[in-house]
Every structure is written in structure tokens, then in C-alpha cells.
């Protein structure tokens, strides 16, 4: 073995031993009986170098607990403390993150349990018979099911004791829900008709000052309220949280975190920009926040120039500029419902967002934090150095006259593992709100930082929101301010995956890799 490699391995082993010794030195000794949960957690913090993070709205800090341990590790102390609770923990960077245990669906397995792979297509009603992408097919009475692809196709594996009695429901925005009994079938076809449901007495107000009762609007309207938006999940923007919750709305990221997003509401309605605000596509819906139209913006990132040096155009994600915690309602309009209020700019639909306002009462303070970890799955399996070299020699021998095979240089570089690691998501939100008879206020500040699994790809964002209101008799004044700062570091490393494993890695400084190519 190379002498330098031996030295590195020895040094690495010493570091591990030091870290292990340091971790073991933080022992916990606590004798607490029927004490508040928050007090016991504080004792653990005082005897270790770790600090706890949790959602105060989800954890009862006054609940009486008992913990009697002596000279045990931090993990053992936490395990005993969280016994018989709905909580678990994650330790990262000297922080203890307390979260709710994930409840997963596990079907009851008996000797009569059946499994069946089903598939099918969701269409519009005859005579069109067009496939519907983004339709939802669910097991009736549950949230389990599948979403159709661009061809309207879906597949799902059923599990249970009596599959023949299961009912499937096909949903799509603006369409009637269709139900079919599974029976002994494994292939299904759903034909959905336009819905003509009675709508609630809700007023839709456009940014042009037009007010229209919801029942007077012809078309599709879907609304999510604040309680329907899962703000406690580790997602960087509202589009990730509502994805899959509204039938007929298909949301797709066109690049990495913080990059452009493509939103399709029941199909595309235009080919070119209609408002003249951008240079690229305008197949995206009109986004309006508190009556203010959000202009589409060009995002110049690592994909702005392709491999040939030609420029390309991407739209940034306007929904990332608003914090999900500030959203009161999220409404989607399509077809005549959108066009009747907003005109041709709404050919691809409209997304109406209203933000939270201060509610009558004394000042209320809120704080929340999130920590998430991500890593690459379904990793691409590349050829090893020797496999690649053998295949390359075989190819050149069969395609090049007089070619003499070259010897293998012994280099085997795994570019995927070099350029990928574990991603970390951090988010902090602070808010204060209140209102009197005439004056209301709500301010919030959200900071988030995302380190993607691809090394060097980071996204740092600071969102602020200020909502002020004053009402006196017939005078009604509202002031909304939502500044946003985004810093994105996204070096284009996709082409690096095409480097041969026989290329030797020489140095690594910041995000630049210096290579020695084989002769």
C-alpha cells in the first residue's frame, strides 16, 4: 500500500477515535420524577453541548414525565425520555430536532391477503376521448392511489383481503368524479364529464377592482385554506406543498432547488407571451397575490448556456418569494372562470393567493423551525475504470483500422460519489400580529438555507412580509409589502457525470475540479 495512503488512514482513524471519545464524554445523569417535559429537556441540554429545536404548538412542554438515568449517552437519555410518546428525534450539528413520529400505512397481512397490479387510462368523455394528465385515481374513502402521467395512464398495486369489493374514484379539476368497482379486473378506463356543480357564495375579486359572486362564474374553481396547507413539511416553497392536493394541477420542477417551476392547470392555453413581461415561455398561469399580479422573471442560472454555448431561457419561481406560513388561501381558476375576470392573460389559468392579516386582540408572537436531510436515490450505476477501459478498447478495435489497444492506467474515479453527498434543509420563521378596532398588523420574517445533495448547489433565501390595515367608517386602507432576497449558487456539474472513470482527480478547490486526462 502506498505510504501516503497508510498515513491518511492512520490519521483518519485517530480523528474517529477522538470524536468517539468526545461523544462518550457527554454522559447524562438525571433523577427527575413527575417533572414538566420542558424542564427535563432543559436538564439534558445543560449536561451536553446540544440544543433542542421543536414546534411548541405540537409538543406539550408541561406534560409530567419521569427520567432516571446515570452516566448514559445522550441517545439513551432521549430514548427513555421519549418512550410512550408520539415523538422521535434527529441529531445534527449539535442540535436535537424533536419531531412527530411518521405514521405509515401498513396493510393487515393474513393468509388471505391478496395483491394485484392494476393499470388504466383516464379520458375526457366521448366523442373527444382525450387522455387527462394529472388526474387522481384513489381507493374510495382513502388517500391512497396514483396520479396519471402525460398520456393519462396510471398504475397501482392493490393490497387487501377482498380486492374485488374495492372501489376506485377518478378525480380531475372541473370534472365529475367517476367510481368503478374493481371486481376481477386489472385494466380500467375512466371517462370524465365536465362538472356543473353548485358553487359556494364566495366573492372573487380581481386586481382590476371587479367583484364577482362565485356562483356567477362559469368554469373551475378550487380553493385550499391555510389548514389544508402542510406548512410543517420540509418544502422550500408553496408549490411543493399543494402539489397533488388539487386535481388537474400538475407542478414540475424544471431544475434544482430554487429553480424554475412549470405549472400546468388542465392543459396549455397559449403559445407565446401575452403580457409582454418576459422573453421566454408564457404557458404559465397568472399568479396574483393580494390583488397584485406577479410578473414572470428570467432566471439566469447554470442552465442559461447549454453545451454548445447557446443561450436558453428559464423562468424563476415566483411562488418561492412568499412564505407558506403567510398564506391564508390558495385558489385556482381555469377556463371561463379565469378569462371572465382577468381576460386573455389568464388563458393558462389563475392562481389567487391571499395572505394572512392581523386578527383582533393583543399581539401574538410565533416562531417555528425546520430541519430536513436529503440524499440521492436510484443512483446511476457507472462502469468501473477497468470495465470502461475494456469496452473502449473493444469499440476502437472494431471501428479504427490499425488500432493498438492501450494498457489500463489503474485509475477508477467514481464521479457520482465525488459530486454528491447529503443535502441539508434549514428554515426559521418568526411572526407577530394583532389588531384593534381600527388598525391591524401582521409582520413575518422567514429565513431558509438549502444545501442540495449535489455539492456546491446551495440556495439561501430571506422573505419578509408586512401587512398593515386601517378601517374607519367608509375608509379602508391596506398596505402590503413583501421583499425577498435570494442567493443561489448552482455550478453546472451535470456534464461532469460524463467524465470517464479513468480520468484522475488531482485537486479540489471550492467547486472547481482539475483533471489529468489519459494519454
Residue pairs with C-beta under 8 A, 6 or more apart in sequence:
23 73
23 74
24 73
26 47
26 48
26 49
26 50
26 73
26 74
27 47
27 71
27 72
27 73
28 44
28 47
28 48
28 69
28 71
28 72
28 73
28 74
28 76
28 77
29 47
29 69
29 70
29 71
29 72
30 40
30 43
30 44
30 47
30 67
30 68
30 69
30 77
31 68
31 70
32 39
32 40
32 43
32 65
32 66
32 67
32 68
33 66
33 68
34 64
34 65
34 66
35 64
35 65
35 66
35 67
36 61
36 62
36 63
36 64
36 65
37 59
37 60
37 61
37 62
37 63
37 64
37 65
37 81
38 61
38 62
40 65
40 67
40 81
41 52
41 61
41 81
44 50
44 52
44 74
44 77
44 78
44 81
44 96
45 51
45 52
48 74
49 94
50 74
50 91
50 94
50 95
50 96
51 94
51 95
51 96
52 95
52 96
52 97
52 98
53 95
53 96
53 97
53 98
53 369
53 371
54 97
54 98
54 99
55 232
55 368
55 369
56 367
57 368
58 100
58 232
59 87
59 98
65 81
67 77
67 80
67 81
69 76
69 77
69 80
74 91
74 96
75 91
78 89
78 96
82 88
82 89
82 98
86 100
86 101
87 98
87 99
87 100
87 101
88 98
88 99
88 100
88 101
89 96
89 97
89 98
89 99
90 96
90 97
90 99
90 371
90 373
91 97
92 371
92 373
92 424
95 371
97 371
105 144
107 113
107 159
107 160
108 161
110 161
112 161
113 159
113 160
113 161
114 158
114 159
114 160
114 161
114 162
114 163
115 157
115 158
115 159
116 157
116 158
116 163
116 182
116 186
117 155
117 156
117 157
117 158
117 186
118 155
118 156
118 157
118 158
118 168
118 182
118 185
118 186
118 187
118 188
119 153
119 154
119 155
119 156
119 186
119 187
119 188
120 137
120 153
120 154
120 187
120 188
120 189
120 190
121 131
121 148
121 151
121 152
121 153
121 154
121 188
121 189
121 190
122 131
122 132
122 135
122 137
122 148
122 152
122 154
122 170
122 172
122 189
122 190
122 192
123 129
123 130
123 131
123 132
123 152
123 189
123 190
123 191
123 192
124 130
124 132
124 175
124 191
124 192
125 191
125 192
125 193
125 194
126 191
129 191
130 152
131 148
131 150
131 151
131 152
131 153
132 148
132 152
132 172
132 175
132 192
132 248
133 148
133 149
133 150
133 151
133 152
133 250
133 264
134 147
134 148
134 172
134 247
134 248
134 249
134 250
134 264
134 266
135 147
135 148
135 152
135 154
135 170
135 171
135 172
135 175
135 190
135 192
135 247
135 248
136 145
136 146
136 147
136 148
136 170
136 171
136 172
136 244
136 247
137 145
137 146
137 147
137 148
137 154
137 156
137 168
137 169
137 170
137 171
137 190
138 144
138 145
138 168
138 169
138 171
139 145
139 158
139 166
139 167
139 168
139 169
140 166
140 167
140 168
140 169
140 179
141 167
145 156
145 168
145 169
146 154
146 155
146 156
147 154
147 244
148 154
158 166
158 182
160 166
163 182
164 181
164 182
164 183
164 184
165 181
165 182
166 181
166 182
167 179
167 180
167 181
167 182
168 179
168 180
168 181
168 182
168 188
169 177
169 178
169 179
170 177
170 178
170 179
170 180
170 190
170 192
171 177
171 247
172 192
172 247
172 248
172 266
173 220
173 222
173 246
173 247
173 248
173 249
173 265
173 266
173 332
173 334
174 194
174 195
174 219
174 220
174 248
174 266
174 334
174 335
175 192
175 193
175 194
175 195
175 247
175 248
176 192
176 193
176 194
176 195
177 192
178 190
178 191
178 192
180 188
180 190
195 220
198 215
199 214
199 215
199 217
199 221
200 214
200 215
201 213
201 214
201 215
202 213
202 214
202 221
202 223
203 211
203 212
203 213
203 214
204 211
204 212
204 213
204 214
204 217
204 221
204 331
204 333
204 337
204 341
204 352
205 211
205 212
205 291
206 212
206 288
206 291
206 341
206 342
207 288
207 291
207 292
207 293
207 342
208 341
208 342
210 341
212 340
212 341
214 221
217 333
217 336
217 337
217 340
217 341
218 335
218 336
218 337
218 340
219 333
219 334
219 335
219 336
219 337
219 338
219 339
219 340
220 248
220 266
220 332
220 333
220 334
220 335
220 337
221 331
221 332
221 333
221 337
222 246
222 247
222 248
222 249
222 331
222 332
223 329
223 330
223 331
223 332
224 242
224 245
224 246
224 329
224 330
224 331
225 328
225 329
226 327
226 328
226 329
226 356
228 245
229 238
229 241
229 242
229 324
229 327
229 330
230 241
231 241
231 324
231 325
231 368
232 368
232 370
233 241
234 370
234 371
234 372
234 425
234 427
235 241
235 324
236 257
236 258
236 320
236 425
236 427
236 448
236 450
236 459
236 461
237 261
237 317
237 319
237 320
237 324
238 319
238 322
238 324
238 327
238 330
238 353
239 251
239 261
239 263
239 317
239 319
239 320
240 251
241 324
242 249
242 251
242 330
243 249
243 251
246 332
248 265
248 266
248 334
249 263
249 264
249 265
249 266
249 332
250 263
250 264
250 265
251 261
251 262
251 263
251 264
252 261
252 262
252 264
253 259
253 260
253 261
253 262
254 260
254 261
254 262
254 314
255 301
255 302
255 303
255 314
255 490
256 452
256 454
256 457
256 490
257 450
257 452
257 457
257 459
258 317
258 320
258 450
258 459
258 461
258 486
258 488
258 490
259 299
259 301
259 303
259 314
259 316
259 317
259 488
259 490
260 299
260 314
260 315
260 316
260 317
261 315
261 317
261 319
261 320
262 283
262 284
263 284
263 285
263 351
264 283
264 348
265 285
265 332
265 334
265 348
265 349
266 334
266 335
266 349
268 283
268 348
269 283
269 347
269 348
269 349
270 282
270 283
270 347
270 348
271 283
272 282
273 279
273 280
273 281
273 282
274 282
274 344
274 345
274 347
275 282
275 295
275 296
275 345
277 295
277 296
278 295
278 296
278 297
278 298
278 315
279 298
279 313
280 296
280 298
280 313
280 314
280 315
281 313
281 315
282 296
282 348
283 348
284 296
284 315
284 348
285 332
285 346
285 348
285 349
285 350
285 351
286 293
286 338
286 342
286 345
286 346
286 348
286 349
286 350
286 351
287 293
287 294
287 318
287 319
287 350
287 351
287 353
288 294
288 350
288 351
288 352
288 353
289 322
289 353
289 354
289 355
289 482
290 353
290 354
290 355
290 480
292 480
293 345
294 318
294 321
295 318
296 315
296 318
297 315
297 316
297 318
298 313
298 314
298 315
298 316
299 314
299 315
299 316
299 317
301 314
301 488
301 490
302 490
302 491
302 492
303 312
303 314
303 492
304 311
304 312
304 314
305 311
305 312
306 312
307 495
319 351
320 461
320 484
320 486
321 463
321 482
321 484
321 486
322 353
322 355
322 463
322 465
322 482
322 484
323 429
323 444
323 446
323 463
323 465
325 368
325 429
325 431
325 444
325 446
326 355
326 356
326 431
326 444
326 446
326 465
327 353
327 354
327 355
327 356
328 354
328 355
328 356
328 357
329 352
329 353
329 354
330 351
330 352
330 353
331 351
331 352
331 353
331 354
332 349
332 350
332 351
332 352
333 341
333 346
333 349
333 350
333 351
333 352
334 349
334 350
338 346
338 347
338 349
338 350
339 346
339 347
341 350
342 350
355 465
355 467
355 480
355 482
356 433
356 442
356 467
357 433
357 435
357 440
357 442
357 467
357 469
358 433
358 434
358 435
358 440
358 441
358 442
358 467
358 469
359 433
359 434
359 435
359 440
360 434
360 435
360 436
360 437
360 440
361 434
361 435
362 434
363 432
363 433
363 434
364 432
364 433
364 434
365 430
365 431
365 432
366 429
366 430
366 431
366 432
366 433
367 428
367 429
367 430
367 431
368 428
368 429
369 426
369 427
369 428
369 429
370 425
370 426
370 427
370 428
371 424
371 425
371 426
372 424
372 425
372 426
373 422
373 423
373 424
373 425
374 422
374 423
374 424
374 425
374 452
374 453
375 420
375 421
375 422
375 423
375 453
376 416
376 420
376 453
379 416
379 420
380 416
380 497
382 414
382 415
382 416
382 497
382 501
383 391
383 501
384 412
384 501
385 408
385 409
385 410
385 411
385 412
385 413
385 501
385 502
386 408
386 412
388 500
388 501
388 502
389 406
389 408
389 409
389 502
390 408
392 500
393 405
393 406
396 403
396 405
397 403
397 405
406 519
408 502
409 502
409 504
409 518
411 501
411 502
411 503
411 504
411 518
412 501
412 502
413 499
413 501
413 502
413 503
413 504
413 505
414 501
415 496
415 497
415 499
415 501
416 497
418 505
418 513
419 454
419 455
419 493
419 496
419 497
420 453
420 454
420 455
421 453
421 455
422 453
423 450
423 451
423 452
423 453
423 454
424 450
424 451
425 448
425 449
425 450
425 451
426 448
426 449
426 450
427 446
427 447
427 448
427 449
428 446
428 447
428 448
429 444
429 445
429 446
430 444
430 445
430 446
431 442
431 443
431 444
431 445
432 441
432 442
432 443
432 444
433 441
433 442
433 443
434 440
434 441
434 442
435 441
435 469
438 470
438 471
438 472
439 468
439 469
439 470
440 467
440 468
440 469
440 470
441 467
441 468
441 469
442 465
442 466
442 467
443 464
443 465
443 466
443 467
444 464
444 465
445 462
445 463
445 464
445 465
446 461
446 462
446 463
446 464
447 461
447 462
447 463
448 459
448 460
448 461
449 458
449 459
449 460
449 461
450 458
450 459
450 460
451 457
451 458
452 458
452 459
454 493
455 493
455 511
456 489
456 490
456 491
456 493
456 510
456 511
457 489
457 490
457 491
457 493
458 488
458 489
458 490
459 486
459 487
459 488
459 489
459 490
460 486
460 487
460 488
461 484
461 485
461 486
461 487
462 484
462 485
463 482
463 483
463 484
463 485
464 481
464 482
464 483
464 484
465 480
465 481
465 482
466 479
466 480
466 481
466 482
467 478
467 479
467 480
468 478
468 479
468 480
469 476
469 477
469 478
469 479
470 476
470 477
470 478
471 477
489 511
491 511
493 511
496 513
499 515
500 518
502 518
503 515
503 516
503 517
503 518
504 515
504 516
504 518
505 513
505 515
506 514
506 515
506 516
507 513
507 514
508 514
